[in-house]
Amino acid sequence: MPILFDVKEAAERFDELIERTLRGEVFVICRGGIPIAELTAIPKAAGTMDHVRALAAEGRASVPPGASSNHDEFYDEHGLPK
């Protein structure tokens, strides 16, 4: 359940709210008792480029030796399907 904060109090405690947001809490900012904004953490990206490279290497390791992605046998000399 979101925790409600008045704009002024949220501004005074902004650093604290950011830290708490990173731990998973959600805050609703109100003006005059009316909710106007929500403070939530942005989800982390799927991974870094190192993670992507590791996944690619893992996939390449499962390809049998001599395998190819060349499919020339399916196309004629003009590149059209046979």
C-alpha positions in Angstrom: 0.0 0.0 0.0 1.5 3.4 -0.9 2.4 5.9 1.8 1.0 9.4 1.4 3.1 12.5 1.7 2.3 16.2 1.3 4.4 18.0 -1.4 6.2 20.1 1.2 7.1 17.1 3.5 8.1 15.0 0.5 10.4 17.8 -0.7 12.0 18.1 2.8 12.6 14.3 3.0 13.3 13.7 -0.7 16.7 11.9 -0.2 15.1 9.6 2.4 12.2 8.8 0.1 14.5 8.0 -2.8 16.5 5.5 -0.6 13.3 3.9 0.6 11.9 3.7 -3.0 15.0 1.8 -4.0 14.1 -0.7 -1.3 10.7 -1.2 -2.9 8.4 1.2 -1.1 5.9 3.3 -3.1 4.9 6.9 -2.2 2.0 9.0 -3.3 2.6 12.8 -3.3 -0.5 14.9 -2.4 -1.3 18.5 -2.7 -4.2 19.7 -0.6 -5.1 16.0 0.2 -5.4 15.1 -3.5 -2.9 12.6 -4.9 -1.0 14.2 -7.8 2.1 12.0 -8.3 3.6 8.6 -7.4 7.2 7.9 -6.5 8.4 4.4 -7.5 11.7 2.9 -8.5 12.4 2.3 -12.2 12.9 -1.4 -12.9 16.4 -2.4 -13.6 17.4 -3.1 -17.2 17.5 -6.7 -18.4 21.3 -6.7 -18.1 24.6 -5.1 -19.0 26.4 -5.7 -22.3 28.7 -8.1 -20.4 25.6 -10.1 -19.5 24.4 -10.1 -23.1 27.9 -11.2 -24.4 27.9 -14.1 -21.8 24.5 -15.2 -23.1 25.7 -15.1 -26.7 28.8 -17.1 -25.8 26.6 -19.7 -24.0 24.4 -20.0 -27.1 27.4 -20.4 -29.4 28.8 -23.1 -27.2 25.8 -25.3 -27.9 26.2 -25.1 -31.7 27.7 -28.3 -33.1 31.1 -28.0 -34.9 30.7 -27.4 -38.6 27.2 -26.0 -38.3 26.4 -23.1 -40.5 23.7 -20.6 -41.0 24.3 -20.6 -44.7 21.2 -21.8 -46.6 22.3 -21.4 -50.2 20.6 -24.8 -51.1 17.2 -23.1 -50.7 17.9 -20.2 -53.2 18.8 -19.9 -56.9 21.6 -17.8 -58.4 19.4 -14.7 -58.2 18.7 -15.1 -54.5 15.1 -16.2 -55.1 13.6 -19.3 -53.3 13.9 -22.5 -55.4 
